[in-house]
C-alpha cells in the first residue's frame, strides 16, 4: 500500500529473513539502492537498503540486523531516495556513526546539504596528477615511502602488530608544509574494540588534534552490516570538504579487513556463489569503488588522500584483501613481525614497502634536493645488509670482510636509530634527512654510489 500523505510505498509482511537480509515480494516501483525504513513489531525502526530487485521481489539488507523482526507484523517503507549523509564543516571534532548521527553525546550536526553516500570514482580525464608532500613525522615513511597529496597508500599489517599505534601517530602528526592550506583528517573505524576506540579518542584529545578530526565509528559489537556504510560515509564528507570547501583531506580507513568480512557475510546471506576464500566475486570492484574516490580534480584546490589500514590474515600478503588492494592502490607500507619482535617501532619492512608516486612529491622545492638520491642510497645499502646477514649466518660475523662489517653496522644503526622512533616523536623532514645522512656515515664515501659528489659535500657533513 501507499501512504496517502507522504506517497511512500508501505508493505506489510515479508517473505523471508536470512541473517541481515529480508525479502519483500509483490513490489512495484522500487529502485536499486533505495533507502528503506523497517518498522519492527515493537514499534522501533531500523534502516536498510535495497540490494537486489526484479519484477517479483526486493532483497533488503537491514543495517541494525534482523533481531526482533517477524514475517507477519513487520512493515517496510521504501523511501524513494538513496541513502544520504548530511554533510557540514561542523562535523569536525565529532564522533559519528555510519549515518552521521552523534556518538559523543553532543547534538546532531546541522547539515549544510545532503549527499548520496555512494558517490562515483573520480573521472580519469578530470584527475590532476598527485603531487606535493604530506609530512607524517615518521622518518621511514617520509624519507622512503613518502605520502603524496592525492595518493592512496595502504598499510599492510598482521594480528598483534601495532597498526593502531601507527594509525594514531599518523593522524596526530600528519600535516602539509604550506601552513596556509586547510588540512583535516577523517578517521573511519570499522569493527574495532571499545578499548581501541577509547585509545584513539584519548590520543587525539591529548595532543590537541581532536578538533581537526572527524571520526566515523563502528565497534566490534555493533551490527557488522553497518561497517559497509562507514567508508562510503567518510568519503562522502571528504568529497564535500575537499571539492566544495577547498580543504586537503586525509582519510584513514581501519580496518578494511573487517569491512571485507562484513561484505562476505552479506554475500553469504544472499546465497551468492563465493570466489576466493569465500569472498564475493565483486570484491575487487567493491574495493575499487572506495579507493578510487581519492585524488585531485582539475580546477579545484582541495584533495583527498587515503591511507587504508588492513590486517593480513595469517600475515599472508597474497590473501585476497591485500592482494586486490595492492592492484588498486599506489604502493603499500608493510609491517614486519621480525622487526616487531626486536622491539622496533614502527616495524615497517623497508624493502617490500613502496610508494609509487613518491618521486613526484619529493626533491627540490618540495622536500630537499638530496631527498631522491638519498632515499635510493638507503634502499640500496639496506638491501646489501640483508645479503650480508645471510652470509654471516653461514660463515659467522668474524669471517666477514671489513666492508661487510661496515654494512652490518649500518644495518643495525639504520633499524635502531632511523626506522625506530618513539610513539610521541614527531620528526620534521629536515631532521629525518639529516638523520639519514648520519646513518650513512657508517659506510665509506666510495660506497655511496647513488649520491653525487656535490650532494655528499653539501649535505653529508650536516649535523
Beta strands, then each sheet from edge to edge (+ up, - down):
strand 1: 9-12
strand 2: 16-18
strand 3: 21-25
strand 4: 34-39
strand 5: 45-53
strand 6: 57-62
strand 7: 75-82
strand 8: 84-87
strand 9: 95-96
strand 10: 113-116
strand 11: 127-128
strand 12: 133-135
strand 13: 147-148
strand 14: 154-157
strand 15: 175-176
strand 16: 183-192
strand 17: 213-219
strand 18: 248-254
strand 19: 296-297
strand 20: 303-311
strand 21: 331-335
strand 22: 348-355
sheet 1: 1+ 7- 4+ 5- 6+ 3- 2+
sheet 2: 8+ 10-
sheet 3: 9+ 17+ 16+ 18+ 20+ 14+ 21+ 22-
sheet 4: 11+ 19-
sheet 5: 13+ 12- 15+
end
